[in-house]
Amino acid sequence: MALGGTVHQGCAARGIETEGGRLAAVVTEKGTIRTPAAVLAGGAWASSFCRQHGIRFPQASIRQTALAVSPGDGEFPAALHTAEISMTRRLDGGYTLAISGRGRVDPTAQLLRFAPQFLPMFQRRWRNLALGGLEGIRSGHEGLARWRLDRPTPMERTRILDPAADPAAVALTRRRALELIPELKQRSLTAAWAGYVDSTPDGVPGIGEIARLPGLVLAAGFSGHGFGIGPGAGHLIADLVSGAVPLFDPRPYHPDRFRSSARGKVADF
């Protein structure tokens, strides 16, 4: 902002406009922003957004649950990760508990569309993944609908993706935590929540300029690695948008890698 940038909160991006085959503007609910470059970092909405512009980006959302327990007596590690349970100390002295990689896959039109590309990953992780319910359909982020730029979009109807916590996951997480650290029994459950992990077929984000739409840089599908790789990914994205020499080789992350895996396996619709 000190260099002249502006921040617009509570302002949904509806789509983009092009001129001469490249990006020329971003259309928002509050007006149009003229720009030669934009970053699509829409998280779980990214694939639906890409579809509006004829871009195929395979994405599946894994609905994962976490919970928090109250502060209490006992000295535990500030952070602990095992195959059974992960826990991180909170600012108030309590802990956040979760089972890494465990979640539900809600059956949606988008999931069916990309199912062939995700089957290998689902087969490897079948012990930690279970079929979900209607949460994904109600949220609207995995539909195949087309929307207009002059009318409210699904993103404006669902401002924040806030799915319900999975009661079975909460119970299992707490049970595993107590088996590992019995002293946690003295701490009460204070909160439980869920969120969507935007995943790609290979578990690596898609980062790169869209070949068929120059000026649009995709940065989505972080597959649960967002906090860990955020600083490096942000530096790379900034390099791509500004035209600077990339911090590291961006080619392994380019979303075009999914085109070859889809060829002959999936009918685009």
Secondary structure as UniProt FT lines:
FT   TURN            2..3
FT   STRAND          13..19
FT   TURN            20..21
FT   STRAND          22..28
FT   TURN            29..30
FT   STRAND          31..34
FT   STRAND          38..40
FT   HELIX           43..45
FT   HELIX           46..51
FT   TURN            52..54
FT   STRAND          60..69
FT   STRAND          79..81
FT   STRAND          86..89
FT   TURN            91..92
FT   STRAND          95..98
FT   TURN            100..101
FT   STRAND          103..105
FT   HELIX           109..124
FT   TURN            125..128
FT   STRAND          129..131
FT   HELIX           135..139
FT   TURN            141..142
FT   TURN            149..150
FT   HELIX           154..157
FT   HELIX           167..180
FT   HELIX           182..186
FT   STRAND          189..199
FT   TURN            201..202
FT   STRAND          206..209
FT   TURN            211..212
FT   TURN            214..215
FT   STRAND          216..220
FT   TURN            223..224
FT   HELIX           226..242
FT   HELIX           251..253
FT   TURN            255..256
FT   HELIX           257..262
FT   TURN            263..265
//
